[in-house]
Amino acid sequence: MKNILILGAGKSATVLIDYLLEQAAILDFTVTLGDLDAELAAQKINGNNRGKAVYFNSQDTTIREKCIAEADIVVSLLPAFLHPVVAKDCVRLKKHFVSASYVGDEMRALHEAAVEAGIILLNEIGLDPGIDHMSAMQLIDEVKAKGGVIACFESYTGGLIAPESDNNPWNYKFTWNPRNVVLAGQGTAKFLQDNTYKYIPYHQLYTRYDILAIPNYGEFEGYPNRDSLAYRKIYGLENTATIVRGTLRKRGFCDAWNVFVQLGMTDDTYTMENAHVFTWKMFTQAFLPGNAIDVRQALANYLGISDTVILDKLNWLGLFDETPVFEYPDPTKLYSPAQILQHLLEQKWTLAPGDKDMCVMMHVMDYTLDNVTRRIYSSMVATGKDEVYTAMAKTVGLPAAIATKMILTGAIKKTGVVIPVTPDIYNPVLKELADNYAIQFVESTITL
């Protein structure tokens, strides 16, 4: 009987845990769920006779190695920086490994050792990265198989709030790690446009968005995300003139978020003095010249904002209020601007009971075949059930869970550090997502 070890029992793990417990009964597996909060893990197992909950501490070598040694495959839902720690143990103990996170240098360095150990370290098998790779490669491979020559490939993904639960002026709520949202886009975005390398520094990122229309869902803002150039070779697009991977937000978000960037509120590199005594007005005023009484107007003047919609968004968050930042201030704690902003947003953007989120993805691809140039639009919208069974949990958890099943049943035979860009992985995963979970793409083609 094979044992699946899942590390991490947070909200985003719920759908993955339920799927693997269901499959365990069908395929005679067992599931061990490890978390720092063993009680939470037990709640997620919910008495299922195919599962058990254990205390797991990634920093405790003895506990970590014991849990991994007893497993056949490890699914890591831990913070990304811990994946290589777990993966190294998996290589040494010859256990398969699955995560939804990007492959970093530490993970990549384990490739040869994993091949020698006869195991797979499958990464980037979530939503973004994950479903984006698989759906992109399915499109790309289909066009290439017909003899088409691809000139442009753009791909955008967003974790957003569903229309029926969209009840704040930002048209946004947290569906993923709030810290990652606050720090998103830092660094320089790199992409290729008409055979020209393009670079957008962080302080300009939220001014450089395009408008994309998703059928039946209206218009969205898409801005470049991280290093799109890294995927030219992975996607087999070395001769493609334009390649962009980006993030989607609803209309009006980028201009308003840019205020935080320009003021410095998303900076996580230093801590603010006396933050424990701040009101929200004082926090905002700390980034403005002078000591104006009307902070809203001072901010508008400083950044040259004439759009009252943007100012109303900031006002709705309470950034001009005399309300204390911390209800129970602790003078011994230090906070960066980004941490303080996150503290505010978590109060305002948290999913309420019954709220539904949605994940949106859009690919745009131009190609030439038989002397005719065409454009394919391929879009996917997945909606959550509620604030626990979210679209984000489904689209991140299900691909990883399906791949875990495929590895244990021998359907995936690769070894080494792998991402899901080959047909043996992407075809069955995408088929199960579409057939059983309504996570599917709608395509349309026009002639240019």
C-alpha positions in Angstrom: 0.0 0.0 0.0 1.5 3.3 -1.1 1.5 6.3 1.2 1.1 9.9 0.1 2.6 12.5 2.5 1.1 16.0 2.2 2.9 18.8 3.9 0.8 21.8 4.8 -2.9 21.9 5.8 -3.7 25.5 5.0 -6.9 26.7 3.3 -5.3 26.2 -0.2 -4.8 22.5 0.6 -8.4 21.5 1.2 -9.3 20.5 -2.4 -6.0 18.6 -2.9 -6.5 16.7 0.4 -10.1 15.7 -0.4 -9.1 14.5 -3.9 -6.2 12.4 -2.7 -8.3 10.9 0.1 -11.0 10.0 -2.5 -8.4 8.4 -4.8 -6.8 6.6 -1.8 -10.0 4.6 -1.3 -10.2 3.7 -5.1 -6.5 2.9 -5.6 -5.6 1.5 -2.2 -3.4 4.4 -1.0 -3.0 6.0 2.4 -2.7 9.7 3.0 -0.6 11.3 5.8 -1.2 15.0 6.3 1.5 16.9 8.2 1.3 20.4 9.6 2.7 22.4 12.5 -1.0 22.5 13.7 -1.8 18.8 14.1 -5.3 19.7 15.1 -5.9 21.5 11.9 -4.5 18.6 10.0 -6.9 16.3 11.8 -9.8 18.5 10.9 -8.8 18.3 7.2 -8.6 14.5 7.4 -12.1 14.5 9.0 -12.0 11.0 10.3 -11.3 9.4 6.9 -10.0 5.9 7.4 -7.6 6.3 4.5 -5.9 9.3 6.2 -4.0 10.3 9.3 -2.8 13.6 10.7 0.6 14.1 12.2 2.7 17.0 13.6 5.2 18.1 11.1 8.0 20.7 11.6 10.2 21.2 8.5 12.9 22.6 10.7 13.1 19.4 12.8 15.4 17.1 10.9 14.4 14.0 12.8 10.6 14.5 12.3 11.1 15.6 8.7 13.2 12.6 7.7 10.9 10.1 9.5 7.8 11.4 7.8 9.4 11.4 4.3 11.0 7.9 4.9 7.5 6.5 5.5 6.1 7.9 2.3 6.3 6.9 -1.4 5.6 10.5 -2.6 5.7 13.9 -0.9 3.4 16.7 -1.9 4.8 20.0 -0.5 2.4 22.8 0.1 4.9 24.5 2.4 6.3 28.0 1.7 8.4 27.9 -1.5 11.8 28.4 0.3 11.2 25.1 2.1 10.7 23.0 -1.1 14.4 22.4 -1.7 14.9 21.3 1.9 12.2 18.6 1.5 13.3 17.7 -2.0 16.9 17.0 -0.9 15.5 14.5 1.6 13.3 13.0 -1.1 16.3 12.5 -3.4 18.4 10.9 -0.6 15.5 8.7 0.5 14.4 8.0 -3.1 10.9 9.4 -2.7 8.9 11.2 -5.4 8.2 14.9 -4.9 5.4 17.3 -6.1 5.0 21.0 -5.7 3.1 23.8 -7.4 6.0 26.3 -7.0 8.5 27.7 -9.5 11.7 25.8 -10.0 14.6 27.8 -8.5 18.3 27.2 -8.7 18.4 25.0 -5.6 15.7 22.7 -7.0 17.2 22.7 -10.5 20.6 21.6 -9.0 19.0 18.4 -7.8 18.1 17.1 -11.3 21.0 14.7 -11.9 20.8 13.3 -8.4 17.0 12.7 -8.8 17.6 11.0 -12.1 20.2 8.7 -10.5 17.8 8.0 -7.6 15.0 7.1 -10.1 12.6 9.7 -8.8 10.7 12.6 -10.1 10.7 16.1 -8.6 7.7 17.5 -10.4 7.2 21.3 -9.9 5.1 24.1 -11.4 2.0 21.9 -11.4 -0.6 24.3 -10.0 -2.4 27.1 -11.7 0.2 29.7 -12.5 2.6 28.0 -12.8 0.9 24.8 -13.9 -2.4 25.0 -15.9 -0.8 28.0 -17.8 2.1 25.8 -18.9 -0.1 22.8 -19.8 -2.7 24.7 -21.7 -0.1 26.8 -23.5 1.9 23.8 -24.6 -1.2 22.0 -25.8 -2.0 25.0 -28.0 1.6 25.4 -29.2 2.1 21.7 -30.0 -1.2 21.5 -31.9 -0.3 24.5 -34.1 3.3 23.2 -34.7 2.0 19.7 -35.6 -0.1 21.3 -38.4 3.0 23.2 -39.6 2.1 26.6 -38.3 4.7 29.2 -37.5 4.0 31.1 -34.2 4.7 34.8 -34.3 3.2 35.9 -30.9 2.3 34.2 -27.7 0.9 36.0 -24.7 -0.5 34.4 -21.5 -2.2 36.1 -18.6 -3.6 34.7 -15.3 -5.4 36.3 -12.4 -6.9 35.2 -9.1 -9.9 37.4 -8.6 -13.3 37.8 -7.0 -16.4 36.4 -8.8 -18.9 38.9 -10.0 -21.6 37.8 -7.5 -19.2 38.5 -4.6 -17.6 41.6 -6.0 -18.8 44.2 -3.5 -15.9 46.6 -2.9 -14.6 49.5 -5.0 -11.3 47.7 -5.6 -13.1 44.7 -7.3 -10.6 42.5 -5.5 -10.2 40.2 -2.5 -7.5 37.9 -1.3 -7.7 34.4 -2.8 -4.0 33.6 -2.2 -1.2 34.5 0.2 -1.7 38.2 1.0 2.0 38.9 1.4 2.7 37.6 -2.1 0.0 40.0 -3.4 1.5 43.0 -1.6 5.0 42.2 -2.9 3.9 41.1 -6.4 5.9 42.5 -9.3 8.9 43.6 -7.4 12.0 43.4 -9.6 12.0 44.0 -13.3 9.5 42.5 -15.8 11.2 41.1 -18.9 9.6 40.1 -22.1 9.9 40.2 -25.9 7.8 42.4 -28.2 8.3 42.4 -31.9 11.8 40.9 -31.6 12.7 43.7 -29.2 13.7 43.0 -25.5 11.6 45.0 -23.1 12.2 45.7 -19.5 9.8 47.4 -17.1 11.1 48.4 -13.6 8.9 47.9 -10.6 8.1 51.6 -10.3 6.6 51.6 -13.8 5.0 48.2 -13.9 1.4 49.2 -12.9 1.4 52.0 -15.5 2.1 49.5 -18.4 -0.9 47.3 -18.7 -3.0 46.2 -21.7 -6.8 45.7 -21.8 -7.9 42.2 -22.5 -11.5 41.0 -23.0 -12.6 37.6 -21.6 -15.8 36.3 -23.2 -18.9 36.8 -20.9 -16.7 38.4 -18.2 -15.8 41.8 -19.7 -12.5 43.6 -19.8 -9.4 43.1 -17.6 -6.0 44.7 -17.1 -3.0 42.6 -17.9 0.6 43.5 -17.0 3.8 41.6 -17.5 4.9 39.3 -14.7 8.5 38.4 -13.8 10.8 37.0 -16.5 8.8 35.9 -19.6 12.1 35.4 -21.5 12.9 32.3 -19.4 10.0 30.4 -21.1 11.1 30.9 -24.7 13.2 27.7 -24.7 10.8 25.8 -22.4 7.9 26.5 -24.7 9.9 26.0 -27.9 9.4 29.6 -29.0 13.0 30.6 -29.6 12.0 32.1 -33.0 8.8 33.8 -31.8 8.8 37.6 -32.1 6.6 38.3 -29.1 6.3 36.4 -25.8 4.7 37.8 -22.7 3.5 36.1 -19.5 1.4 38.4 -17.2 -1.1 38.9 -14.4 -4.8 39.9 -14.8 -6.7 42.3 -12.6 -10.1 43.9 -13.0 -10.4 47.3 -14.7 -9.2 50.2 -12.5 -7.0 48.1 -10.2 -3.6 48.9 -11.6 -3.8 52.7 -11.4 -5.0 52.6 -7.8 -2.4 50.0 -6.8 0.3 52.2 -8.4 -0.3 54.7 -5.7 1.1 52.3 -3.1 4.1 51.6 -5.3 4.8 55.3 -5.9 4.5 56.2 -2.2 6.6 53.3 -1.1 4.0 51.5 0.9 4.9 48.1 -0.6 8.5 48.4 0.5 9.6 45.5 2.7 13.3 46.4 3.1 13.1 48.5 6.3 10.9 49.0 9.4 9.1 52.2 10.4 9.8 54.0 13.7 6.9 54.2 16.2 4.6 52.3 13.9 2.7 51.0 16.9 1.3 54.5 17.6 0.3 55.2 14.0 -3.2 56.0 12.9 -3.9 55.2 9.2 -3.7 58.9 8.5 -0.3 59.1 10.1 0.9 56.1 8.1 -0.2 57.7 4.8 1.2 61.1 5.9 4.6 59.5 6.6 5.1 59.1 2.8 4.1 62.7 1.9 6.0 65.9 2.1 5.0 68.4 4.8 2.3 67.8 7.4 -1.0 68.6 5.7 -4.3 68.5 7.5 -6.1 67.3 4.4 -4.0 64.1 3.7 -6.3 63.0 0.8 -5.7 66.3 -1.0 -2.0 66.3 -0.2 -1.6 62.8 -1.7 -3.5 63.9 -4.8 -1.3 66.9 -5.2 1.9 65.0 -4.6 1.2 62.3 -7.1 -0.8 64.4 -9.5 -4.0 62.4 -9.2 -7.1 64.0 -10.6 -9.1 60.8 -10.7 -11.5 60.8 -7.8 -12.2 57.1 -8.3 -8.7 56.3 -7.3 -8.9 58.6 -4.2 -12.2 57.0 -3.3 -10.6 53.6 -3.4 -8.0 54.8 -0.9 -10.6 56.4 1.2 -12.6 53.2 1.3 -9.6 51.4 2.7 -9.4 54.0 5.5 -6.0 55.4 4.7 -7.1 59.0 5.6 -8.8 58.0 8.9 -7.7 58.7 12.4 -8.3 55.0 13.3 -5.3 53.4 15.0 -3.4 51.0 12.8 -3.1 48.4 15.6 -6.0 47.7 18.0 -3.5 46.2 20.5 -0.2 48.0 19.8 3.1 46.3 20.8 6.0 48.7 21.0 8.5 45.8 20.8 7.4 44.8 17.3 8.8 46.3 14.1 6.9 46.6 10.9 7.9 47.3 7.3 5.6 49.5 5.2 4.6 46.4 3.2 3.6 44.6 6.5 1.5 47.5 7.6 -0.3 47.8 4.3 -0.9 44.0 4.3 -2.4 44.4 7.8 -4.9 46.9 6.4 -5.7 44.9 3.3 -6.3 41.7 5.3 -9.1 43.5 7.1 -10.7 44.8 4.0 -10.0 42.2 1.3 -10.7 38.9 3.1 -13.3 36.6 1.7 -16.5 36.7 3.7 -18.6 33.6 4.4 -20.1 32.4 1.2 -17.9 34.6 -1.0 -16.9 33.1 -4.4 -13.6 33.7 -6.1 -12.7 33.1 -9.7 -9.5 32.3 -11.5 -9.1 33.6 -15.0 -6.6 32.7 -17.7 -6.2 34.0 -21.2 -3.8 32.9 -24.0 -3.4 34.9 -27.2 -1.4 33.3 -30.0 -0.8 34.5 -33.6 0.4 32.0 -36.1 0.8 31.6 -39.9 -0.3 28.5 -41.7 -0.7 28.1 -45.5 0.1 31.8 -45.9 -2.8 32.8 -43.7 -2.2 34.5 -40.3 -4.6 33.7 -37.6 -5.1 34.6 -33.9 -6.3 32.2 -31.3 -8.0 33.4 -28.1 -8.1 30.7 -25.5 -9.7 31.5 -22.1 -10.5 29.7 -18.9 -12.7 30.9 -16.0 -13.1 28.8 -12.9 -15.4 29.8 -10.0 -15.2 28.7 -6.4 -18.0 27.2 -4.3 -17.4 29.4 -1.2 -14.5 30.9 0.9 -13.1 27.4 1.6 -13.6 25.5 -1.6 -12.2 28.3 -3.7 -11.4 28.4 -7.4 -7.8 29.1 -6.4 -7.7 26.0 -4.2 -9.2 23.9 -7.0 -6.9 25.2 -9.8 -3.8 25.0 -7.7 -4.6 21.8 -5.8 -6.2 19.6 -8.5 -3.4 19.6 -11.0 -0.9 18.7 -8.3 -3.2 16.0 -6.9 -3.9 14.5 -10.3 -0.2 14.4 -11.1 0.5 12.7 -7.8 -2.0 10.0 -8.6 -0.4 9.6 -12.1 3.1 9.2 -10.6 2.0 6.5 -8.2 0.1 4.6 -10.8 3.0 4.8 -13.3 1.3 7.0 -15.8 4.1 9.5 -15.4 7.4 7.8 -15.7 9.8 10.7 -16.0 12.7 11.2 -13.5 14.6 14.3 -12.5 13.4 17.9 -12.1 10.4 18.2 -14.3 7.7 20.8 -15.2 4.5 19.8 -17.0 5.2 20.8 -20.6 5.1 17.5 -22.3 2.0 15.7 -23.7 2.3 12.6 -21.4 1.6 15.0 -18.5 -0.5 17.8 -19.8 -3.0 15.8 -21.9 -4.4 13.6 -19.1 -4.3 16.3 -16.5 -6.1 18.8 -18.6 -8.6 16.1 -19.7 -9.5 15.2 -16.1 -9.8 18.9 -15.1 -12.2 19.5 -18.0 -14.2 16.3 -17.8 -14.6 16.1 -14.0 -14.2 19.7 -12.7 -15.4 22.0 -15.5 -11.9 23.6 -15.6 -11.7 24.0 -19.3 -10.7 26.5 -22.1 -13.0 28.2 -24.6 -11.3 28.9 -27.9 -12.0 31.3 -30.8 -9.9 32.0 -33.9 -9.9 35.0 -36.2 -8.1 35.7 -39.4 -5.7 38.7 -39.3 
